Amino acid sequence: MTNPASYRPKPGEVPDSPGVYRFRDPQGRVVYVGKAKSLRQRLANYFQPLHALHPRTQQMVTTAASVEWTVVGTEVEALQLEYSWIKEFDPRFNVKYRDDKSYPYLAVTMGEEFPRVQVLRGAKRKGTRYFGPYTHAWAIRETVDLLLRVFPVRTCSTGVFKRAGQVGRPCLLGYIDKCSAPCVGKISPEDHRALAQEFADFMGGDTSRHVRRVEAQMREAAAEMDFERAARLRDDAGALRKALEKSAVVLPDATDADVFALADDELEAAVQVFHVRGGRIRGQRGWVVEKVEDVSAGDLVQHLLQQVYGDADDAADASSTVPREVLVPVEPTDVEQTTLWLTRLRGSRVDVRVPQRGDKRALMETVERNATGALALHKTRRGGDLTSRSLALQELQEALGLDDAPLRIECYDVSHLQGSEVVASMVVFEDGLPRKSEYRKFNVRGEGPDGRTDDLASMDEVLTRRFRRHVDAQLAAADELTGSGEVQPGIDPETGRARRFAYAPNLVVVDGGQPQVAAAAAALARVGVTDVALCGLAKRLEEVWLPGEDHPVVLPRSSEGLYLLQRLRDEAHRFAITHHRSKRSRTMTTSALDGVAGLGPARKQALMARFGSLKALRAATAEEVAAVPGFGPATAAAVVGALAGDAPEPAVDTATGELVD
């Protein structure tokens, strides 16, 4: 680990100018690229005391061994140079979006003498206009097949085109009027290029003009009594309308926008974008990114826009790639410079903004739902792969020094709101997959050491209760085995079902670092459990802590074992939060009855069981409340009065404090 002070620039060496900087490791590899309005101020932030830095920034500056910088004239130039260097050096600590699949595009090769329409994937080529991306290649081919009768542009490969020219005979598409056959000279290169340009304009959103032109020609042919030509034009107009129906209309016709949405957690983020041209969704694309640096949502959006539009080098490509509007969930960090950069790429004004209301906001919410689903699907696919699960269990066995792979893992988490309504959760993974039937909820009673109710005491109480039952079940099974050899350990002989907490895990994971692991180890030792491995996962640097160790086990960020522990921790946290919210909502529901004398938890529950909700209870009469078991006329009147806001002074027995009915 490198000491950042060893390569810190001397005072006055770093210029107070816009620029781009690079951190390199001892081998000279670039590990991080960044830009700054002021290089001096920005670099000074990296050389603070380590405890003042974000954990991921700490890791970066201690991995690096040198820093260098390049001064540029403007902040927009810094934005462009930063993207170029990230693309060139692929730094490990920079955010890099990776496609969750290879998307097909509809491409028109306007850079060729005879432009061609085709389906393309991968890197974009100069001189080619792209439309999409589309989810499936067959969707592109269906659209092209419909449009070729109106815009008969060449679709054949270079080899087929040359052979047709050599033999002087076009291919089948030329005979059925779905190609204008430029290979044999049926159309001049200029007219064929104009036809390809019309095709590209139609795909780019200029649709109504072409539909109106074909319909006008159809009416002219009908007026001239050329009904055969009119029928063909009628079919052409129908083909255009059918092609338009394949893309949903979501915004007004003049709308030309890309709509981005983001769904993230502490480790990864998923991004979805809908490409809207002419008010219609022309394509959809998605990325997943790992948060390897300390980034905010604005930083993620800025890096995303750099990657999406950074390859639009030539003016023709940029004008079709960069839309008039870029709708984002949050503004990028340098929104003014990003807007200026995109405006220069497009050659006209680009508006980068967050939609607040109306149709655009509604579309943004749809894209957000897609991003949330994409992130969940990514995690499910990664966790559901058999090879990945086997590798994860093997890595945990080696990293934690276990004798066998941890086939059953239990993870615990505590949830509360400023010390109130303390609950805990236990989630179970078997063979790397959740076993939800084994999940358990705990209401913390304050039975920890010294009667404390902090996180450590709550964790101690939960583990003590869970493993005390396990030990008791083992002892009961041993007694039963002594009396009859047919009894199976952990199985209730009366019901034939497994006893609660009958099976011990191979590994216990707690959410937290060294203090939480120490508390969990003390609880296990107190109940006499010595054959269960224990570790904790700390959120600070995703470190794995073992009992009695002064230093954590650090698993690589790409480790499947670390990913499995993160899934366990996140699932335990989700389950605990869900239980806590449910319990809190029940408490808040009955809080309106707290001031009624003589009305304890049991009577409140009886009221909720009878009426179902506080709203229904407010509408009830005193007679209906009095019909609930345990309620008399005076108590019922007090409840109705309390909910109505005019509770009468109840008659109270001074000796017992009870209401007198």
Secondary structure, DSSP 8 states (H G I E B T S, - for coil): ---GGGG---TTTS-SS-EEEEEE-TTS-EEEEEEES-HHHHHHHHTS-GGGS-HHHHHHHHH--EEEEEE-SSHHHHHHHHHHHHHHH--TTS---EESS---EEEE-TTSSS-BEEEE-SS--TT-EEE---S-HHHHHHHHHHHTTTS--B-S-HHHHHHHHHHT---HHHHTTSS--GGGTSS-HHHHHHHHHHHHHHHTT--HHHHHHHHHHHHHHHHTT-HHHHHHHHHHHHHHHHHHHTS-B-S-TT-EEEEEEEEE-SSEEEEEEEEEETTEEEEEEEEEEE--S---HHHHHHHHHHHHHTT--SHHHHHHHS-SEEE-SS--TTHHHHHHHHHHHHTS--EEE---SHHHHHHHHHHHHHHHHHHHHHHHHHHH-HHHHHHHHHHHHHHHT-SS--SEEEEEEEEEETTEEEEEEEEEEETTEE-GGG-EEEE--S-SGGG--SHHHHHHHHHHHHHHHHHHHHHHHHHHHHH-TT--TTB-TTT-SB-TT-S--SEEEEESSHHHHHHHHHHHHHHT--SSEEEEEETTTTEEE-TT-SS-B---TT-HHHHHHHHHHHHHHHHHHHHHHHHHHHHHHTGGGTTSTT--HHHHHHHHHHHSSHHHHHT--HHHHHTSTT--HHHHHHHHHHHHT------B-TTT--B--
